[in-house]
Amino acid sequence: MEERLRFYDTGEAPKKNVDVMRAGIEEMKAEEAGVAKKEKKEKGEEKEEKKEKKEKKEEKKEKKEKKEKKAEKEEKGEKKEKRKRDDDEGEKKEKKKKKKDA
């Protein structure tokens, strides 16, 4: 409409309908491409977030396993120390018995 008014004021020829329609179609295609890119980007971000969550979960699992192994080692060490103390006490008792017997 504005172009027709300009035509009457200045004599400038308005755009043809075919040209306007082509421009509109190109504009729509560009918008669709932008939306598609945006959707693709969002999907990529979702995948990346899932990957990060998975990595964090694996790290937690590894830490838990390390902690459990450490606890097992400490438990084994405590058992060894207890056995050693028991053995030492047993030897002391035997020595006392030998001294009494002698």
N, C-alpha and C positions, 0 to 999 in steps of 0.2 A: 504494500500500500504506500509506504514511504517513497519507494522508487517512482511510483506513478505521480505522486505529488511533485517530486523533484523534476520529473519530465515536464510537467506543466509549468514549473517555475523556471527551470534552466534549460530545458530542452534535452537533457541527458536521457538517453534511451534506457529503459528498465531491462533487467535481465530476463531472458526467456525462461519459460516454465521448465523446459527440459534441463537447462543448466542448473536451475534451483533444485530440482528433484535429484539430479546427480550429486550435487553437493550434499544434500540431505542424506542420501544413501551412503556416501563416503563417511560422513560424520557418524552415522549409526554403526558402520563397520568398525570405525576407530573406537567407538565406545564399547562395542562388544569385545574387541580385542583387549581393551583395557580391563574389562571385567574378567575376561578369561585369564589374563595375566595375574590379576589380583587373586582370583580363585586358586590358580596354580601356586602362587606365592604362599597363600594361606595353607594349602595342603603341604607345601614344603616345610613351612614353619611347624605344622602339626607333627610331621614326621620327625623333625629335629627335636621337638619337645619330647616325643615318645622315646627317642634315642637317648636323650639326656636322662630321662627318668629311669630307663633301663640301666644305663651306666651307673647312676647313683645307687640303684637297687643292688647291682653287682658289687659295688664298692662296700656297701653296708654288709652284704653277705660275706665278703672276704674278711672284713674287719671282725665280724662275729666269729668266723672260723678261726682266725688268728687268736682271738681272745680265748676261745674254747681250748685250742691247742696249748696256749700258755697256761691255762688253768690245769690242764691235764699234766703238763710237765711239772708244775709246782706240786700237784698232788703226788706224782710219782716220786719227786724229790723228798717230800715229807715222809712218804712210806719208807724210802731208803734210809733216811735219817733215823726213823723210828726203829727199823730193823737193826741198824748199826748200834743204836743205843741199847736195844735189847741184847744184841750180841755182846756188847761191852759189859753190860750188867751181868750177863750169864758167865762171862769169863771171870769177872770179879768174884762172883759167888763161888765158882769152881776153885779159884785161888784161895778163898777163905776156907772152903771145905778142906783143901789140901793142907793148909796151915793148921787147921784144927786136928786133922787126922795125923799130921806129922808130929 
